[in-house]
Amino acid sequence: MSDEQIPTKPIADLNFPTTEATADPDEHTVALSKDVSLNQINNTWVRIFLPREAVDSSYSSSSNKLPLIVYFHGGGFTMLSPATKMNHDFCSELSAQLSCVIISVAYRLAPDHRLPAAYDDAMEAVHWIRTTQEEWLQKYVDFSNCFMLGDSAGGNIAYHAGLRAACEVHNLLPLNIRGLILFKPFFGGVKRTESELRLANEPDLPLSASDSLWKLSLPIGVDRDHEYCNPMAGEGSKLLEQFKLLGWKIMVNGGYTDPLVDRQMELVKMMEEKGVKVESHFDESGHRMKDFIDPAKRNTLYAYIKNFLLSASAVADTSCE
């Protein structure tokens, strides 16, 4: 990659440990990684993760190519990047455990770039994937087997980018998105839910912090019942019909001690009522952070995602017969 293509270190990472990408097969990593510029004007970029086992195997043959996951990191729309250590480690492990290629997107951050900037960047990344000649993608990726994954604010981005992508599937070919994975997605609303009131002082995401993040991220002049924040607004997006028509499968993970759990469960119920295929997993955990730190919790999540990819791919293959 030439100097002008190398993404600059994001300001959002200055107070968080970061990890450099490494494409060197001699490095002792479970997955190789490299950074590629997406939009130099916006300083957006992607970090690509390739499982080590793919490099010296037959995965590059047409019958053995790997699923693709497009990942959007959390951070309340205002912080972190693919280089943040916990995000890098998560994608590396997930790539290795699931034998998949992961593209982690560095989208523009609020408050300098309020929503829908992150959604726009997400879709720009999807279109870039469709047209790029990037070596790892061309050699190893099965473009017919793609999923979007996001955690917290990234789950919100995956949801809204998914709504957009579902309306232009023919323009995305040969990229074929088969489903979305929403891990503790970040949503809100003006009227407080029971879980928000009960867990208002939950340390990982206190209600005051959640409110502040929405003030920094939403378009100026709107409240938390805007569709970017509240997926239930107006009885839900009419674009959800596309999820049903396409046969996409949606996985939602949540925790009963997460202040957002009621909103996540409402989203599951709404999609089910609209005929969308939904798989949900709820446990006793809180919001996002501990799931990335605790190896046991990460392994549980990896198992959920692996099973979901297999089932979603099978459903899509059956529907096409």
C-alpha positions in Angstrom: 0.0 0.0 0.0 1.4 3.4 -1.0 1.9 6.1 1.6 -1.1 8.1 0.6 -3.3 5.0 1.0 -2.3 4.3 4.6 -5.1 5.4 7.0 -4.1 7.9 9.6 -4.4 6.8 13.3 -7.9 7.8 14.4 -8.2 10.4 17.1 -10.9 8.3 18.7 -8.3 5.7 19.6 -5.8 8.0 21.3 -7.0 7.0 24.8 -7.4 3.3 24.1 -4.9 0.6 23.4 -4.5 -0.1 19.7 -3.0 -2.9 17.6 -1.3 -2.5 14.3 -2.4 -4.7 11.4 0.0 -7.4 10.3 -0.1 -9.3 7.0 3.2 -11.0 7.8 2.6 -14.8 7.8 5.6 -15.2 10.1 3.9 -13.3 12.9 2.4 -15.5 15.6 -1.3 -14.4 15.1 -4.4 -16.5 14.6 -5.4 -14.2 11.7 -3.5 -12.0 9.3 -4.7 -8.4 8.9 -4.2 -5.4 6.8 -5.6 -1.9 6.4 -6.9 -0.5 3.2 -8.2 3.0 2.5 -11.9 3.3 1.7 -12.4 7.1 1.2 -9.3 9.3 1.6 -11.4 12.5 1.8 -13.4 11.2 4.7 -10.4 9.3 6.2 -12.4 6.1 6.3 -10.8 2.7 5.9 -11.2 -1.0 6.5 -9.1 -3.6 8.3 -9.3 -7.0 6.6 -8.8 -10.2 8.7 -7.8 -13.5 7.1 -7.6 -16.7 9.1 -4.0 -18.0 9.1 -5.1 -21.5 8.0 -6.4 -20.1 4.7 -3.0 -18.9 3.6 -1.5 -22.4 3.1 -4.6 -24.3 2.2 -6.9 -24.9 -0.7 -9.4 -22.2 0.4 -8.6 -20.1 -2.6 -10.2 -22.8 -4.9 -13.7 -21.9 -6.0 -15.4 -24.6 -4.0 -13.6 -23.7 -0.7 -13.9 -20.0 -0.4 -14.8 -18.4 2.9 -17.8 -16.6 4.2 -17.5 -12.8 4.6 -18.5 -10.8 7.7 -18.7 -7.0 7.5 -18.2 -5.8 11.0 -19.1 -2.4 12.6 -17.6 -1.7 16.0 -19.3 -0.2 19.0 -18.4 3.0 20.9 -21.6 5.0 21.0 -20.9 6.4 17.4 -18.3 8.7 19.0 -15.2 6.6 19.7 -13.0 3.5 18.9 -12.0 2.0 15.5 -11.0 -1.3 14.0 -7.5 -0.7 15.4 -8.8 -0.6 19.0 -7.2 -3.6 20.7 -10.4 -5.3 21.9 -12.0 -4.8 18.4 -8.9 -6.1 16.6 -8.7 -9.1 19.0 -12.4 -9.9 18.6 -12.2 -9.9 14.8 -8.9 -11.9 14.8 -10.4 -14.6 17.0 -13.7 -14.6 15.2 -12.0 -15.0 11.8 -9.9 -17.9 13.0 -12.7 -19.7 14.9 -15.2 -19.4 12.1 -12.8 -19.7 9.2 -14.2 -16.5 7.6 -12.9 -13.3 6.2 -13.8 -10.2 8.2 -13.9 -6.6 7.0 -13.9 -4.2 10.0 -15.1 -0.7 8.9 -13.6 2.5 10.3 -16.6 4.8 9.8 -16.8 8.6 10.5 -17.6 9.4 14.2 -19.9 11.9 15.9 -20.1 14.6 16.9 -18.1 15.9 14.0 -20.0 13.5 11.7 -23.5 12.9 13.0 -25.8 10.2 11.8 -26.4 9.2 9.1 -22.7 9.6 8.3 -21.9 6.2 9.8 -24.7 4.5 7.7 -23.4 6.2 4.6 -19.9 4.9 5.3 -21.2 1.4 6.0 -22.9 1.3 2.6 -19.8 2.8 0.9 -17.9 -0.1 2.4 -20.4 -2.6 1.0 -20.2 -1.1 -2.5 -16.4 -1.1 -2.2 -16.4 -4.8 -1.4 -18.6 -5.4 -4.5 -16.2 -3.7 -6.9 -12.7 -4.0 -5.3 -10.0 -6.1 -6.8 -8.3 -6.4 -3.4 -6.2 -9.6 -3.5 -7.4 -11.3 -0.3 -11.0 -10.7 -1.1 -10.7 -12.0 -4.7 -8.7 -15.0 -3.7 -10.5 -16.2 -0.5 -14.0 -14.7 -0.3 -17.3 -16.4 -1.2 -19.2 -13.2 -2.2 -22.5 -15.2 -2.2 -22.2 -15.8 1.5 -22.0 -12.4 3.3 -23.3 -11.2 6.7 -23.3 -7.9 8.5 -22.3 -7.9 12.2 -22.3 -5.1 14.7 -22.1 -4.6 18.4 -23.7 -1.8 20.4 -23.7 1.3 18.2 -22.3 -1.0 15.5 -25.4 -3.2 15.9 -27.5 -0.1 15.2 -25.3 0.6 12.1 -25.7 -3.0 10.9 -29.5 -2.7 11.3 -29.8 0.5 9.3 -27.2 -0.4 6.7 -29.1 -3.7 6.3 -32.3 -1.8 5.7 -30.6 0.1 2.9 -28.9 -2.9 1.5 -32.1 -4.9 1.4 -33.6 -2.3 -1.0 -30.7 -2.5 -3.5 -29.7 -6.2 -3.6 -29.5 -6.3 -7.3 -27.1 -3.3 -7.3 -24.8 -5.2 -4.8 -24.3 -8.3 -6.9 -22.2 -10.5 -6.9 -22.3 -9.6 -3.1 -25.1 -11.6 -1.6 -26.0 -10.6 2.0 -27.8 -13.4 3.8 -28.4 -11.9 7.3 -27.6 -9.6 10.1 -26.0 -10.2 13.5 -27.0 -7.6 16.1 -25.0 -7.9 19.3 -26.5 -5.8 22.1 -27.6 -3.2 19.6 -27.7 0.4 20.8 -31.2 1.9 20.4 -33.2 4.4 22.5 -36.4 6.4 22.7 -38.0 9.3 24.5 -40.2 7.2 26.8 -38.1 5.2 29.3 -38.4 1.5 29.3 -38.6 -0.6 32.5 -35.0 -1.9 32.0 -33.7 1.7 31.5 -35.3 2.9 34.7 -34.3 -0.3 36.7 -30.7 -0.2 35.4 -30.2 3.6 35.1 -26.9 3.4 37.0 -25.5 0.3 35.4 -21.8 1.0 35.2 -21.1 -0.2 31.6 -23.8 2.1 30.2 -25.6 4.4 32.7 -28.6 6.1 31.3 -27.0 9.6 31.5 -24.1 8.4 29.3 -26.6 6.8 26.8 -28.5 10.1 26.6 -25.3 12.1 26.1 -24.2 9.8 23.2 -27.5 10.2 21.5 -27.2 14.0 21.8 -23.8 13.9 20.2 -24.8 11.5 17.4 -28.4 12.3 16.2 -29.0 15.0 13.7 -29.3 18.4 15.4 -32.9 19.3 16.2 -34.4 15.7 16.5 -35.2 13.7 19.7 -34.6 10.1 20.6 -37.8 9.0 18.8 -36.1 9.6 15.5 -35.9 6.4 13.5 -32.1 6.3 13.8 -32.5 5.9 17.5 -35.9 4.3 17.9 -36.6 1.4 15.5 -40.2 1.3 16.9 -40.9 4.8 15.6 -43.9 4.8 13.3 -44.5 1.1 14.1 -41.2 0.2 12.6 -39.5 0.7 9.3 -41.6 -0.3 6.3 -38.3 -1.5 4.8 -38.4 -4.5 7.1 -40.7 -6.1 4.6 -37.6 -6.5 2.4 -35.9 -8.7 5.1 -38.9 -11.0 4.9 -39.1 -11.1 1.1 -35.4 -11.8 0.8 -35.5 -14.5 3.4 -32.8 -12.9 5.4 -32.3 -14.2 8.9 -31.5 -11.8 11.8 -29.8 -12.7 15.1 -30.2 -10.5 18.1 -28.1 -11.0 21.3 -28.9 -9.2 24.5 -28.4 -9.3 28.3 -31.0 -9.0 31.0 -28.8 -6.6 33.0 -28.2 -4.3 30.0 -30.4 -1.2 30.3 -31.1 -1.6 26.6 -32.6 -5.1 26.9 -36.2 -4.1 26.7 -35.6 -2.2 23.4 -33.7 -5.2 22.0 -36.6 -7.5 22.9 -39.1 -5.1 21.4 -37.1 -5.1 18.2 -37.1 -8.9 18.1 -40.9 -9.0 18.7 -41.6 -6.4 16.0 -39.5 -8.2 13.4 -41.2 -11.5 14.2 -44.6 -9.9 13.9 -43.6 -8.6 10.5 -42.6 -12.2 9.4 -38.9 -11.7 9.6 -36.9 -14.8 10.5 -35.3 -14.0 13.9 -33.0 -15.9 16.2 -32.5 -14.4 19.6 -30.2 -15.1 22.6 -30.6 -13.4 25.9 -28.6 -14.1 29.1 -27.8 -12.5 32.4 -25.0 -10.3 31.1 -24.9 -6.5 30.9 -23.8 -4.3 28.1 -21.1 -5.1 25.6 -17.7 -4.5 27.4 -17.4 -7.6 29.6 -18.4 -9.8 26.7 -15.2 -8.8 24.9 -13.0 -9.1 27.9 -14.2 -12.5 29.2 -12.9 -15.4 27.1 -15.8 -17.7 28.1 -18.3 -15.1 27.0 -16.5 -14.5 23.7 -16.4 -18.3 23.0 -20.2 -18.5 23.7 -20.8 -15.6 21.2 -18.5 -17.3 18.6 -20.5 -20.5 18.9 -23.8 -18.6 18.5 -22.4 -16.8 15.4 -21.0 -20.0 13.9 -24.3 -21.8 14.2 -26.2 -18.8 12.9 -24.0 -18.6 9.8 -24.6 -22.2 9.0 -28.4 -22.0 9.5 -28.8 -18.8 7.6 -26.8 -20.1 4.7 -28.8 -23.3 4.7 -32.1 -21.3 4.7 -30.9 -19.1 1.8 -29.7 -22.1 -0.2 -33.0 -23.9 0.3 -35.0 -20.8 -0.7 -33.1 -20.6 -4.0 -33.7 -24.2 -5.0 
